[in-house]
Each structure stands twice: as structure tokens, then as C-alpha cells.
Amino acid sequence: MATKAQIAKSKKSLVNPKFSTRVVRRCWRCGRKRAYMRDFDLCRICFRELASKGEIPGVKKSSW
């Protein structure tokens, strides 16, 4: 989990970064920056937890 300082720093740079590639997108639940999914604004771990509980509308576990 990211520290509060890291999360604050990444939010601060979203306003007007010097270079667009420096924008750090983080999961809104845990603050993780790796394995981030833009469509859901979540990291893969939080996405899996919420999808398993059925808390993300339109997403369900596949089985065949």
C-alpha cells in the first residue's frame, strides 16, 4: 500500500504536469500504481476483490 505522502504527491501532479508521461495514476482504494486499470480506476487486486463480491456493475466471473 502506498504511503499518504506518495498518494498526495501523485494527486498534486495531476493538475498540470510538466510532461504528460509523468502522470501517476493510482488505485482509489489502496493507492497502488502498478497494474492499474483506467476503465475502473482500480488496481488488479482491488478489481478482483470487488468483482468477486459482485460490487462492480456489469462484471462477473466467467466460467465455461
PDBQT receptor file of N, H, CA, C and O in Angstrom, charges set to zero:
ATOM      1  N   MET A   1       0.833  -1.177   0.000  1.00  0.00    +0.000 N 
ATOM      2  CA  MET A   1       0.000   0.000   0.000  1.00  0.00    +0.000 C 
ATOM      3  C   MET A   1       0.883   1.247   0.000  1.00  0.00    +0.000 C 
ATOM      4  O   MET A   1       1.900   1.307   0.691  1.00  0.00    +0.000 OA
ATOM      5  N   ALA A   2       0.481   2.218  -0.772  1.00  0.00    +0.000 N 
ATOM      6  H   ALA A   2      -0.345   2.169  -1.333  1.00  0.00    +0.000 HD
ATOM      7  CA  ALA A   2       1.249   3.452  -0.896  1.00  0.00    +0.000 C 
ATOM      8  C   ALA A   2       1.093   4.310   0.351  1.00  0.00    +0.000 C 
ATOM      9  O   ALA A   2       0.053   4.296   1.009  1.00  0.00    +0.000 OA
ATOM     10  N   THR A   3       2.144   5.054   0.660  1.00  0.00    +0.000 N 
ATOM     11  H   THR A   3       2.989   5.066   0.125  1.00  0.00    +0.000 HD
ATOM     12  CA  THR A   3       2.068   5.950   1.808  1.00  0.00    +0.000 C 
ATOM     13  C   THR A   3       1.202   7.154   1.468  1.00  0.00    +0.000 C 
ATOM     14  O   THR A   3       0.941   7.436   0.298  1.00  0.00    +0.000 OA
ATOM     15  N   LYS A   4       0.768   7.847   2.485  1.00  0.00    +0.000 N 
ATOM     16  H   LYS A   4       0.980   7.618   3.435  1.00  0.00    +0.000 HD
ATOM     17  CA  LYS A   4      -0.086   9.021   2.278  1.00  0.00    +0.000 C 
ATOM     18  C   LYS A   4       0.656  10.104   1.510  1.00  0.00    +0.000 C 
ATOM     19  O   LYS A   4       0.051  10.833   0.723  1.00  0.00    +0.000 OA
ATOM     20  N   ALA A   5       1.962  10.215   1.732  1.00  0.00    +0.000 N 
ATOM     21  H   ALA A   5       2.454   9.623   2.372  1.00  0.00    +0.000 HD
ATOM     22  CA  ALA A   5       2.760  11.224   1.034  1.00  0.00    +0.000 C 
ATOM     23  C   ALA A   5       2.838  10.926  -0.461  1.00  0.00    +0.000 C 
ATOM     24  O   ALA A   5       2.759  11.839  -1.283  1.00  0.00    +0.000 OA
ATOM     25  N   GLN A   6       2.994   9.652  -0.815  1.00  0.00    +0.000 N 
ATOM     26  H   GLN A   6       3.058   8.910  -0.147  1.00  0.00    +0.000 HD
ATOM     27  CA  GLN A   6       3.053   9.272  -2.231  1.00  0.00    +0.000 C 
ATOM     28  C   GLN A   6       1.724   9.542  -2.925  1.00  0.00    +0.000 C 
ATOM     29  O   GLN A   6       1.699  10.018  -4.060  1.00  0.00    +0.000 OA
ATOM     30  N   ILE A   7       0.634   9.243  -2.255  1.00  0.00    +0.000 N 
ATOM     31  H   ILE A   7       0.655   8.856  -1.333  1.00  0.00    +0.000 HD
ATOM     32  CA  ILE A   7      -0.691   9.476  -2.824  1.00  0.00    +0.000 C 
ATOM     33  C   ILE A   7      -0.930  10.972  -3.011  1.00  0.00    +0.000 C 
ATOM     34  O   ILE A   7      -1.450  11.393  -4.044  1.00  0.00    +0.000 OA
ATOM     35  N   ALA A   8      -0.551  11.773  -2.019  1.00  0.00    +0.000 N 
ATOM     36  H   ALA A   8      -0.128  11.430  -1.180  1.00  0.00    +0.000 HD
ATOM     37  CA  ALA A   8      -0.716  13.219  -2.118  1.00  0.00    +0.000 C 
ATOM     38  C   ALA A   8       0.130  13.796  -3.249  1.00  0.00    +0.000 C 
ATOM     39  O   ALA A   8      -0.315  14.692  -3.967  1.00  0.00    +0.000 OA
ATOM     40  N   LYS A   9       1.338  13.289  -3.405  1.00  0.00    +0.000 N 
ATOM     41  H   LYS A   9       1.700  12.562  -2.821  1.00  0.00    +0.000 HD
ATOM     42  CA  LYS A   9       2.226  13.769  -4.464  1.00  0.00    +0.000 C 
ATOM     43  C   LYS A   9       1.656  13.458  -5.840  1.00  0.00    +0.000 C 
ATOM     44  O   LYS A   9       1.728  14.294  -6.741  1.00  0.00    +0.000 OA
ATOM     45  N   SER A  10       1.090  12.269  -6.015  1.00  0.00    +0.000 N 
ATOM     46  H   SER A  10       1.031  11.590  -5.283  1.00  0.00    +0.000 HD
ATOM     47  CA  SER A  10       0.539  11.904  -7.319  1.00  0.00    +0.000 C 
ATOM     48  C   SER A  10      -0.730  12.708  -7.627  1.00  0.00    +0.000 C 
ATOM     49  O   SER A  10      -0.989  13.009  -8.792  1.00  0.00    +0.000 OA
ATOM     50  N   LYS A  11      -1.512  13.056  -6.625  1.00  0.00    +0.000 N 
ATOM     51  H   LYS A  11      -1.302  12.811  -5.679  1.00  0.00    +0.000 HD
ATOM     52  CA  LYS A  11      -2.695  13.888  -6.840  1.00  0.00    +0.000 C 
ATOM     53  C   LYS A  11      -2.308  15.313  -7.193  1.00  0.00    +0.000 C 
ATOM     54  O   LYS A  11      -2.961  15.958  -8.012  1.00  0.00    +0.000 OA
ATOM     55  N   LYS A  12      -1.247  15.798  -6.573  1.00  0.00    +0.000 N 
ATOM     56  H   LYS A  12      -0.716  15.273  -5.908  1.00  0.00    +0.000 HD
ATOM     57  CA  LYS A  12      -0.775  17.158  -6.813  1.00  0.00    +0.000 C 
ATOM     58  C   LYS A  12      -0.295  17.321  -8.258  1.00  0.00    +0.000 C 
ATOM     59  O   LYS A  12      -0.542  18.360  -8.871  1.00  0.00    +0.000 OA
ATOM     60  N   SER A  13       0.376  16.327  -8.801  1.00  0.00    +0.000 N 
ATOM     61  H   SER A  13       0.577  15.484  -8.303  1.00  0.00    +0.000 HD
ATOM     62  CA  SER A  13       0.933  16.430 -10.146  1.00  0.00    +0.000 C 
ATOM     63  C   SER A  13      -0.119  16.265 -11.235  1.00  0.00    +0.000 C 
ATOM     64  O   SER A  13       0.170  16.526 -12.403  1.00  0.00    +0.000 OA
ATOM     65  N   LEU A  14      -1.330  15.839 -10.887  1.00  0.00    +0.000 N 
ATOM     66  H   LEU A  14      -1.565  15.626  -9.938  1.00  0.00    +0.000 HD
ATOM     67  CA  LEU A  14      -2.392  15.676 -11.883  1.00  0.00    +0.000 C 
ATOM     68  C   LEU A  14      -2.890  17.014 -12.418  1.00  0.00    +0.000 C 
ATOM     69  O   LEU A  14      -3.446  17.075 -13.515  1.00  0.00    +0.000 OA
ATOM     70  N   VAL A  15      -2.697  18.078 -11.656  1.00  0.00    +0.000 N 
ATOM     71  H   VAL A  15      -2.246  18.029 -10.765  1.00  0.00    +0.000 HD
ATOM     72  CA  VAL A  15      -3.222  19.381 -12.031  1.00  0.00    +0.000 C 
ATOM     73  C   VAL A  15      -2.591  19.872 -13.324  1.00  0.00    +0.000 C 
ATOM     74  O   VAL A  15      -3.308  20.174 -14.278  1.00  0.00    +0.000 OA
ATOM     75  N   ASN A  16      -1.283  19.957 -13.377  1.00  0.00    +0.000 N 
ATOM     76  H   ASN A  16      -0.701  19.711 -12.602  1.00  0.00    +0.000 HD
ATOM     77  CA  ASN A  16      -0.610  20.441 -14.580  1.00  0.00    +0.000 C 
ATOM     78  C   ASN A  16       0.819  19.900 -14.621  1.00  0.00    +0.000 C 
ATOM     79  O   ASN A  16       1.759  20.615 -14.272  1.00  0.00    +0.000 OA
ATOM     80  N   PRO A  17       0.993  18.648 -15.042  1.00  0.00    +0.000 N 
ATOM     81  CA  PRO A  17       2.351  18.097 -15.058  1.00  0.00    +0.000 C 
ATOM     82  C   PRO A  17       3.193  18.717 -16.176  1.00  0.00    +0.000 C 
ATOM     83  O   PRO A  17       2.675  19.161 -17.201  1.00  0.00    +0.000 OA
ATOM     84  N   LYS A  18       4.488  18.732 -15.948  1.00  0.00    +0.000 N 
ATOM     85  H   LYS A  18       4.909  18.371 -15.116  1.00  0.00    +0.000 HD
ATOM     86  CA  LYS A  18       5.400  19.277 -16.950  1.00  0.00    +0.000 C 
ATOM     87  C   LYS A  18       5.376  18.409 -18.206  1.00  0.00    +0.000 C 
ATOM     88  O   LYS A  18       5.401  18.924 -19.324  1.00  0.00    +0.000 OA
ATOM     89  N   PHE A  19       5.328  17.095 -18.017  1.00  0.00    +0.000 N 
ATOM     90  H   PHE A  19       5.309  16.677 -17.109  1.00  0.00    +0.000 HD
ATOM     91  CA  PHE A  19       5.239  16.144 -19.122  1.00  0.00    +0.000 C 
ATOM     92  C   PHE A  19       4.093  15.187 -18.848  1.00  0.00    +0.000 C 
ATOM     93  O   PHE A  19       3.924  14.726 -17.719  1.00  0.00    +0.000 OA
ATOM     94  N   SER A  20       3.306  14.885 -19.869  1.00  0.00    +0.000 N 
ATOM     95  H   SER A  20       3.443  15.260 -20.786  1.00  0.00    +0.000 HD
ATOM     96  CA  SER A  20       2.113  14.055 -19.671  1.00  0.00    +0.000 C 
ATOM     97  C   SER A  20       2.456  12.631 -19.240  1.00  0.00    +0.000 C 
ATOM     98  O   SER A  20       1.628  11.963 -18.620  1.00  0.00    +0.000 OA
ATOM     99  N   THR A  21       3.654  12.160 -19.555  1.00  0.00    +0.000 N 
ATOM    100  H   THR A  21       4.326  12.703 -20.058  1.00  0.00    +0.000 HD
ATOM    101  CA  THR A  21       4.023  10.797 -19.171  1.00  0.00    +0.000 C 
ATOM    102  C   THR A  21       4.342  10.679 -17.688  1.00  0.00    +0.000 C 
ATOM    103  O   THR A  21       4.458   9.571 -17.164  1.00  0.00    +0.000 OA
ATOM    104  N   ARG A  22       4.482  11.793 -17.020  1.00  0.00    +0.000 N 
ATOM    105  H   ARG A  22       4.388  12.693 -17.446  1.00  0.00    +0.000 HD
ATOM    106  CA  ARG A  22       4.791  11.757 -15.587  1.00  0.00    +0.000 C 
ATOM    107  C   ARG A  22       3.552  11.606 -14.715  1.00  0.00    +0.000 C 
ATOM    108  O   ARG A  22       3.679  11.494 -13.495  1.00  0.00    +0.000 OA
ATOM    109  N   VAL A  23       2.379  11.599 -15.291  1.00  0.00    +0.000 N 
ATOM    110  H   VAL A  23       2.276  11.690 -16.281  1.00  0.00    +0.000 HD
ATOM    111  CA  VAL A  23       1.158  11.452 -14.508  1.00  0.00    +0.000 C 
ATOM    112  C   VAL A  23       1.127  10.052 -13.905  1.00  0.00    +0.000 C 
ATOM    113  O   VAL A  23       1.260   9.059 -14.620  1.00  0.00    +0.000 OA
ATOM    114  N   VAL A  24       0.952   9.978 -12.595  1.00  0.00    +0.000 N 
ATOM    115  H   VAL A  24       0.843  10.784 -12.015  1.00  0.00    +0.000 HD
ATOM    116  CA  VAL A  24       0.899   8.699 -11.905  1.00  0.00    +0.000 C 
ATOM    117  C   VAL A  24      -0.546   8.426 -11.538  1.00  0.00    +0.000 C 
ATOM    118  O   VAL A  24      -1.121   9.110 -10.692  1.00  0.00    +0.000 OA
ATOM    119  N   ARG A  25      -1.120   7.438 -12.170  1.00  0.00    +0.000 N 
ATOM    120  H   ARG A  25      -0.652   6.883 -12.857  1.00  0.00    +0.000 HD
ATOM    121  CA  ARG A  25      -2.499   7.060 -11.852  1.00  0.00    +0.000 C 
ATOM    122  C   ARG A  25      -2.461   5.984 -10.787  1.00  0.00    +0.000 C 
ATOM    123  O   ARG A  25      -1.707   5.016 -10.890  1.00  0.00    +0.000 OA
ATOM    124  N   ARG A  26      -3.283   6.163  -9.759  1.00  0.00    +0.000 N 
ATOM    125  H   ARG A  26      -3.895   6.949  -9.676  1.00  0.00    +0.000 HD
ATOM    126  CA  ARG A  26      -3.281   5.226  -8.645  1.00  0.00    +0.000 C 
ATOM    127  C   ARG A  26      -4.683   4.703  -8.373  1.00  0.00    +0.000 C 
ATOM    128  O   ARG A  26      -5.685   5.349  -8.680  1.00  0.00    +0.000 OA
ATOM    129  N   CYS A  27      -4.719   3.523  -7.794  1.00  0.00    +0.000 N 
ATOM    130  H   CYS A  27      -3.906   2.998  -7.545  1.00  0.00    +0.000 HD
ATOM    131  CA  CYS A  27      -5.970   2.891  -7.371  1.00  0.00    +0.000 C 
ATOM    132  C   CYS A  27      -6.596   3.751  -6.272  1.00  0.00    +0.000 C 
ATOM    133  O   CYS A  27      -5.895   4.204  -5.367  1.00  0.00    +0.000 OA
ATOM    134  N   TRP A  28      -7.902   3.975  -6.344  1.00  0.00    +0.000 N 
ATOM    135  H   TRP A  28      -8.471   3.607  -7.079  1.00  0.00    +0.000 HD
ATOM    136  CA  TRP A  28      -8.551   4.822  -5.343  1.00  0.00    +0.000 C 
ATOM    137  C   TRP A  28      -8.733   4.107  -4.011  1.00  0.00    +0.000 C 
ATOM    138  O   TRP A  28      -8.956   4.758  -2.990  1.00  0.00    +0.000 OA
ATOM    139  N   ARG A  29      -8.641   2.778  -4.003  1.00  0.00    +0.000 N 
ATOM    140  H   ARG A  29      -8.459   2.249  -4.832  1.00  0.00    +0.000 HD
ATOM    141  CA  ARG A  29      -8.807   2.048  -2.746  1.00  0.00    +0.000 C 
ATOM    142  C   ARG A  29      -7.503   1.913  -1.971  1.00  0.00    +0.000 C 
ATOM    143  O   ARG A  29      -7.457   2.210  -0.777  1.00  0.00    +0.000 OA
ATOM    144  N   CYS A  30      -6.448   1.468  -2.637  1.00  0.00    +0.000 N 
ATOM    145  H   CYS A  30      -6.485   1.226  -3.607  1.00  0.00    +0.000 HD
ATOM    146  CA  CYS A  30      -5.204   1.170  -1.919  1.00  0.00    +0.000 C 
ATOM    147  C   CYS A  30      -4.044   2.079  -2.284  1.00  0.00    +0.000 C 
ATOM    148  O   CYS A  30      -3.063   2.138  -1.543  1.00  0.00    +0.000 OA
ATOM    149  N   GLY A  31      -4.125   2.789  -3.404  1.00  0.00    +0.000 N 
ATOM    150  H   GLY A  31      -4.922   2.741  -4.006  1.00  0.00    +0.000 HD
ATOM    151  CA  GLY A  31      -3.054   3.690  -3.803  1.00  0.00    +0.000 C 
ATOM    152  C   GLY A  31      -1.988   3.042  -4.658  1.00  0.00    +0.000 C 
ATOM    153  O   GLY A  31      -0.973   3.671  -4.956  1.00  0.00    +0.000 OA
ATOM    154  N   ARG A  32      -2.192   1.803  -5.059  1.00  0.00    +0.000 N 
ATOM    155  H   ARG A  32      -3.017   1.292  -4.817  1.00  0.00    +0.000 HD
ATOM    156  CA  ARG A  32      -1.220   1.082  -5.875  1.00  0.00    +0.000 C 
ATOM    157  C   ARG A  32      -1.116   1.713  -7.259  1.00  0.00    +0.000 C 
ATOM    158  O   ARG A  32      -2.130   2.096  -7.843  1.00  0.00    +0.000 OA
ATOM    159  N   LYS A  33       0.114   1.825  -7.793  1.00  0.00    +0.000 N 
ATOM    160  H   LYS A  33       0.938   1.513  -7.319  1.00  0.00    +0.000 HD
ATOM    161  CA  LYS A  33       0.288   2.441  -9.102  1.00  0.00    +0.000 C 
ATOM    162  C   LYS A  33       0.531   1.420 -10.209  1.00  0.00    +0.000 C 
ATOM    163  O   LYS A  33       0.334   1.731 -11.383  1.00  0.00    +0.000 OA
ATOM    164  N   ARG A  34       0.948   0.227  -9.863  1.00  0.00    +0.000 N 
ATOM    165  H   ARG A  34       1.108  -0.026  -8.909  1.00  0.00    +0.000 HD
ATOM    166  CA  ARG A  34       1.184  -0.800 -10.871  1.00  0.00    +0.000 C 
ATOM    167  C   ARG A  34      -0.076  -1.614 -11.113  1.00  0.00    +0.000 C 
ATOM    168  O   ARG A  34      -0.920  -1.749 -10.227  1.00  0.00    +0.000 OA
ATOM    169  N   ALA A  35      -0.194  -2.155 -12.317  1.00  0.00    +0.000 N 
ATOM    170  H   ALA A  35       0.492  -2.045 -13.036  1.00  0.00    +0.000 HD
ATOM    171  CA  ALA A  35      -1.343  -2.987 -12.704  1.00  0.00    +0.000 C 
ATOM    172  C   ALA A  35      -2.650  -2.227 -12.508  1.00  0.00    +0.000 C 
ATOM    173  O   ALA A  35      -3.618  -2.762 -11.969  1.00  0.00    +0.000 OA
ATOM    174  N   TYR A  36      -2.664  -0.978 -12.952  1.00  0.00    +0.000 N 
ATOM    175  H   TYR A  36      -1.877  -0.543 -13.390  1.00  0.00    +0.000 HD
ATOM    176  CA  TYR A  36      -3.816  -0.090 -12.811  1.00  0.00    +0.000 C 
ATOM    177  C   TYR A  36      -4.707  -0.192 -14.042  1.00  0.00    +0.000 C 
ATOM    178  O   TYR A  36      -4.210  -0.187 -15.168  1.00  0.00    +0.000 OA
ATOM    179  N   MET A  37      -6.012  -0.284 -13.840  1.00  0.00    +0.000 N 
ATOM    180  H   MET A  37      -6.416  -0.288 -12.925  1.00  0.00    +0.000 HD
ATOM    181  CA  MET A  37      -6.970  -0.335 -14.945  1.00  0.00    +0.000 C 
ATOM    182  C   MET A  37      -7.731   0.984 -14.990  1.00  0.00    +0.000 C 
ATOM    183  O   MET A  37      -8.461   1.326 -14.060  1.00  0.00    +0.000 OA
ATOM    184  N   ARG A  38      -7.551   1.711 -16.076  1.00  0.00    +0.000 N 
ATOM    185  H   ARG A  38      -6.958   1.433 -16.832  1.00  0.00    +0.000 HD
ATOM    186  CA  ARG A  38      -8.174   3.024 -16.208  1.00  0.00    +0.000 C 
ATOM    187  C   ARG A  38      -9.697   2.940 -16.242  1.00  0.00    +0.000 C 
ATOM    188  O   ARG A  38     -10.382   3.801 -15.690  1.00  0.00    +0.000 OA
ATOM    189  N   ASP A  39     -10.224   1.903 -16.891  1.00  0.00    +0.000 N 
ATOM    190  H   ASP A  39      -9.667   1.204 -17.339  1.00  0.00    +0.000 HD
ATOM    191  CA  ASP A  39     -11.680   1.787 -17.027  1.00  0.00    +0.000 C 
ATOM    192  C   ASP A  39     -12.385   1.757 -15.674  1.00  0.00    +0.000 C 
ATOM    193  O   ASP A  39     -13.497   2.266 -15.537  1.00  0.00    +0.000 OA
ATOM    194  N   PHE A  40     -11.747   1.171 -14.693  1.00  0.00    +0.000 N 
ATOM    195  H   PHE A  40     -10.843   0.757 -14.804  1.00  0.00    +0.000 HD
ATOM    196  CA  PHE A  40     -12.379   1.003 -13.381  1.00  0.00    +0.000 C 
ATOM    197  C   PHE A  40     -11.727   1.848 -12.292  1.00  0.00    +0.000 C 
ATOM    198  O   PHE A  40     -12.248   1.920 -11.179  1.00  0.00    +0.000 OA
ATOM    199  N   ASP A  41     -10.603   2.487 -12.589  1.00  0.00    +0.000 N 
ATOM    200  H   ASP A  41     -10.180   2.429 -13.494  1.00  0.00    +0.000 HD
ATOM    201  CA  ASP A  41      -9.868   3.309 -11.632  1.00  0.00    +0.000 C 
ATOM    202  C   ASP A  41      -9.414   2.469 -10.433  1.00  0.00    +0.000 C 
ATOM    203  O   ASP A  41      -9.384   2.942  -9.297  1.00  0.00    +0.000 OA
ATOM    204  N   LEU A  42      -9.060   1.198 -10.721  1.00  0.00    +0.000 N 
ATOM    205  H   LEU A  42      -9.085   0.814 -11.644  1.00  0.00    +0.000 HD
ATOM    206  CA  LEU A  42      -8.647   0.256  -9.683  1.00  0.00    +0.000 C 
ATOM    207  C   LEU A  42      -7.399  -0.497 -10.110  1.00  0.00    +0.000 C 
ATOM    208  O   LEU A  42      -7.105  -0.605 -11.301  1.00  0.00    +0.000 OA
ATOM    209  N   CYS A  43      -6.665  -1.019  -9.131  1.00  0.00    +0.000 N 
ATOM    210  H   CYS A  43      -6.904  -0.932  -8.164  1.00  0.00    +0.000 HD
ATOM    211  CA  CYS A  43      -5.569  -1.930  -9.446  1.00  0.00    +0.000 C 
ATOM    212  C   CYS A  43      -6.155  -3.332  -9.625  1.00  0.00    +0.000 C 
ATOM    213  O   CYS A  43      -7.327  -3.564  -9.328  1.00  0.00    +0.000 OA
ATOM    214  N   ARG A  44      -5.346  -4.247 -10.102  1.00  0.00    +0.000 N 
ATOM    215  H   ARG A  44      -4.394  -4.059 -10.343  1.00  0.00    +0.000 HD
ATOM    216  CA  ARG A  44      -5.839  -5.594 -10.401  1.00  0.00    +0.000 C 
ATOM    217  C   ARG A  44      -6.301  -6.332  -9.151  1.00  0.00    +0.000 C 
ATOM    218  O   ARG A  44      -7.239  -7.127  -9.212  1.00  0.00    +0.000 OA
ATOM    219  N   ILE A  45      -5.658  -6.079  -8.032  1.00  0.00    +0.000 N 
ATOM    220  H   ILE A  45      -4.896  -5.433  -7.983  1.00  0.00    +0.000 HD
ATOM    221  CA  ILE A  45      -6.002  -6.779  -6.794  1.00  0.00    +0.000 C 
ATOM    222  C   ILE A  45      -7.367  -6.327  -6.281  1.00  0.00    +0.000 C 
ATOM    223  O   ILE A  45      -8.219  -7.150  -5.947  1.00  0.00    +0.000 OA
ATOM    224  N   CYS A  46      -7.564  -5.010  -6.224  1.00  0.00    +0.000 N 
ATOM    225  H   CYS A  46      -6.872  -4.342  -6.496  1.00  0.00    +0.000 HD
ATOM    226  CA  CYS A  46      -8.847  -4.475  -5.761  1.00  0.00    +0.000 C 
ATOM    227  C   CYS A  46      -9.962  -4.815  -6.742  1.00  0.00    +0.000 C 
ATOM    228  O   CYS A  46     -11.094  -5.084  -6.340  1.00  0.00    +0.000 OA
ATOM    229  N   PHE A  47      -9.632  -4.800  -8.034  1.00  0.00    +0.000 N 
ATOM    230  H   PHE A  47      -8.713  -4.581  -8.361  1.00  0.00    +0.000 HD
ATOM    231  CA  PHE A  47     -10.623  -5.157  -9.044  1.00  0.00    +0.000 C 
ATOM    232  C   PHE A  47     -11.113  -6.584  -8.820  1.00  0.00    +0.000 C 
ATOM    233  O   PHE A  47     -12.314  -6.852  -8.866  1.00  0.00    +0.000 OA
ATOM    234  N   ARG A  48     -10.187  -7.482  -8.581  1.00  0.00    +0.000 N 
ATOM    235  H   ARG A  48      -9.212  -7.264  -8.544  1.00  0.00    +0.000 HD
ATOM    236  CA  ARG A  48     -10.559  -8.884  -8.382  1.00  0.00    +0.000 C 
ATOM    237  C   ARG A  48     -11.407  -9.072  -7.123  1.00  0.00    +0.000 C 
ATOM    238  O   ARG A  48     -12.377  -9.831  -7.127  1.00  0.00    +0.000 OA
ATOM    239  N   GLU A  49     -11.036  -8.380  -6.055  1.00  0.00    +0.000 N 
ATOM    240  H   GLU A  49     -10.248  -7.764  -6.052  1.00  0.00    +0.000 HD
ATOM    241  CA  GLU A  49     -11.807  -8.479  -4.814  1.00  0.00    +0.000 C 
ATOM    242  C   GLU A  49     -13.241  -7.984  -5.008  1.00  0.00    +0.000 C 
ATOM    243  O   GLU A  49     -14.193  -8.654  -4.607  1.00  0.00    +0.000 OA
ATOM    244  N   LEU A  50     -13.389  -6.807  -5.625  1.00  0.00    +0.000 N 
ATOM    245  H   LEU A  50     -12.615  -6.263  -5.951  1.00  0.00    +0.000 HD
ATOM    246  CA  LEU A  50     -14.718  -6.237  -5.808  1.00  0.00    +0.000 C 
ATOM    247  C   LEU A  50     -15.544  -7.019  -6.822  1.00  0.00    +0.000 C 
ATOM    248  O   LEU A  50     -16.756  -7.161  -6.660  1.00  0.00    +0.000 OA
ATOM    249  N   ALA A  51     -14.892  -7.528  -7.870  1.00  0.00    +0.000 N 
ATOM    250  H   ALA A  51     -13.908  -7.413  -8.002  1.00  0.00    +0.000 HD
ATOM    251  CA  ALA A  51     -15.611  -8.305  -8.875  1.00  0.00    +0.000 C 
ATOM    252  C   ALA A  51     -16.107  -9.625  -8.287  1.00  0.00    +0.000 C 
ATOM    253  O   ALA A  51     -17.199 -10.084  -8.622  1.00  0.00    +0.000 OA
ATOM    254  N   SER A  52     -15.313 -10.231  -7.419  1.00  0.00    +0.000 N 
ATOM    255  H   SER A  52     -14.426  -9.858  -7.147  1.00  0.00    +0.000 HD
ATOM    256  CA  SER A  52     -15.723 -11.485  -6.784  1.00  0.00    +0.000 C 
ATOM    257  C   SER A  52     -16.928 -11.277  -5.870  1.00  0.00    +0.000 C 
ATOM    258  O   SER A  52     -17.782 -12.156  -5.749  1.00  0.00    +0.000 OA
ATOM    259  N   LYS A  53     -16.992 -10.117  -5.231  1.00  0.00    +0.000 N 
ATOM    260  H   LYS A  53     -16.298  -9.404  -5.329  1.00  0.00    +0.000 HD
ATOM    261  CA  LYS A  53     -18.121  -9.802  -4.354  1.00  0.00    +0.000 C 
ATOM    262  C   LYS A  53     -19.347  -9.349  -5.143  1.00  0.00    +0.000 C 
ATOM    263  O   LYS A  53     -20.452  -9.295  -4.602  1.00  0.00    +0.000 OA
ATOM    264  N   GLY A  54     -19.152  -9.022  -6.430  1.00  0.00    +0.000 N 
ATOM    265  H   GLY A  54     -18.255  -9.065  -6.870  1.00  0.00    +0.000 HD
ATOM    266  CA  GLY A  54     -20.256  -8.543  -7.256  1.00  0.00    +0.000 C 
ATOM    267  C   GLY A  54     -20.550  -7.071  -7.059  1.00  0.00    +0.000 C 
ATOM    268  O   GLY A  54     -21.675  -6.629  -7.290  1.00  0.00    +0.000 OA
ATOM    269  N   GLU A  55     -19.556  -6.305  -6.636  1.00  0.00    +0.000 N 
ATOM    270  H   GLU A  55     -18.642  -6.664  -6.449  1.00  0.00    +0.000 HD
ATOM    271  CA  GLU A  55     -19.756  -4.887  -6.355  1.00  0.00    +0.000 C 
ATOM    272  C   GLU A  55     -19.454  -3.981  -7.553  1.00  0.00    +0.000 C 
ATOM    273  O   GLU A  55     -19.675  -2.772  -7.486  1.00  0.00    +0.000 OA
ATOM    274  N   ILE A  56     -18.953  -4.558  -8.640  1.00  0.00    +0.000 N 
ATOM    275  H   ILE A  56     -18.774  -5.540  -8.694  1.00  0.00    +0.000 HD
ATOM    276  CA  ILE A  56     -18.706  -3.767  -9.855  1.00  0.00    +0.000 C 
ATOM    277  C   ILE A  56     -19.806  -4.115 -10.841  1.00  0.00    +0.000 C 
ATOM    278  O   ILE A  56     -19.885  -5.262 -11.282  1.00  0.00    +0.000 OA
ATOM    279  N   PRO A  57     -20.658  -3.165 -11.203  1.00  0.00    +0.000 N 
ATOM    280  CA  PRO A  57     -21.757  -3.454 -12.103  1.00  0.00    +0.000 C 
ATOM    281  C   PRO A  57     -21.275  -3.849 -13.506  1.00  0.00    +0.000 C 
ATOM    282  O   PRO A  57     -20.377  -3.219 -14.065  1.00  0.00    +0.000 OA
ATOM    283  N   GLY A  58     -21.877  -4.881 -14.052  1.00  0.00    +0.000 N 
ATOM    284  H   GLY A  58     -22.607  -5.392 -13.598  1.00  0.00    +0.000 HD
ATOM    285  CA  GLY A  58     -21.543  -5.337 -15.403  1.00  0.00    +0.000 C 
ATOM    286  C   GLY A  58     -20.375  -6.295 -15.476  1.00  0.00    +0.000 C 
ATOM    287  O   GLY A  58     -20.008  -6.728 -16.568  1.00  0.00    +0.000 OA
ATOM    288  N   VAL A  59     -19.782  -6.637 -14.350  1.00  0.00    +0.000 N 
ATOM    289  H   VAL A  59     -20.080  -6.285 -13.462  1.00  0.00    +0.000 HD
ATOM    290  CA  VAL A  59     -18.635  -7.545 -14.341  1.00  0.00    +0.000 C 
ATOM    291  C   VAL A  59     -19.011  -8.786 -13.552  1.00  0.00    +0.000 C 
ATOM    292  O   VAL A  59     -19.500  -8.703 -12.425  1.00  0.00    +0.000 OA
ATOM    293  N   LYS A  60     -18.772  -9.949 -14.171  1.00  0.00    +0.000 N 
ATOM    294  H   LYS A  60     -18.375 -10.016 -15.087  1.00  0.00    +0.000 HD
ATOM    295  CA  LYS A  60     -18.998 -11.187 -13.441  1.00  0.00    +0.000 C 
ATOM    296  C   LYS A  60     -17.931 -12.192 -13.816  1.00  0.00    +0.000 C 
ATOM    297  O   LYS A  60     -17.337 -12.111 -14.891  1.00  0.00    +0.000 OA
ATOM    298  N   LYS A  61     -17.693 -13.127 -12.935  1.00  0.00    +0.000 N 
ATOM    299  H   LYS A  61     -18.176 -13.193 -12.061  1.00  0.00    +0.000 HD
ATOM    300  CA  LYS A  61     -16.661 -14.125 -13.144  1.00  0.00    +0.000 C 
ATOM    301  C   LYS A  61     -17.107 -15.074 -14.252  1.00  0.00    +0.000 C 
ATOM    302  O   LYS A  61     -18.234 -15.571 -14.252  1.00  0.00    +0.000 OA
ATOM    303  N   SER A  62     -16.213 -15.311 -15.181  1.00  0.00    +0.000 N 
ATOM    304  H   SER A  62     -15.298 -14.907 -15.181  1.00  0.00    +0.000 HD
ATOM    305  CA  SER A  62     -16.574 -16.191 -16.289  1.00  0.00    +0.000 C 
ATOM    306  C   SER A  62     -16.347 -17.653 -15.908  1.00  0.00    +0.000 C 
ATOM    307  O   SER A  62     -15.473 -17.964 -15.100  1.00  0.00    +0.000 OA
ATOM    308  N   SER A  63     -17.125 -18.522 -16.484  1.00  0.00    +0.000 N 
ATOM    309  H   SER A  63     -17.835 -18.269 -17.141  1.00  0.00    +0.000 HD
ATOM    310  CA  SER A  63     -16.926 -19.966 -16.297  1.00  0.00    +0.000 C 
ATOM    311  C   SER A  63     -17.457 -20.677 -17.541  1.00  0.00    +0.000 C 
ATOM    312  O   SER A  63     -18.510 -20.331 -18.077  1.00  0.00    +0.000 OA
ATOM    313  N   TRP A  64     -16.719 -21.648 -17.968  1.00  0.00    +0.000 N 
ATOM    314  H   TRP A  64     -15.864 -21.929 -17.532  1.00  0.00    +0.000 HD
ATOM    315  CA  TRP A  64     -17.147 -22.413 -19.143  1.00  0.00    +0.000 C 
ATOM    316  C   TRP A  64     -16.703 -23.834 -19.044  1.00  0.00    +0.000 C 
ATOM    317  O   TRP A  64     -16.974 -24.630 -19.943  1.00  0.00    +0.000 OA
TER     318      TRP A  64
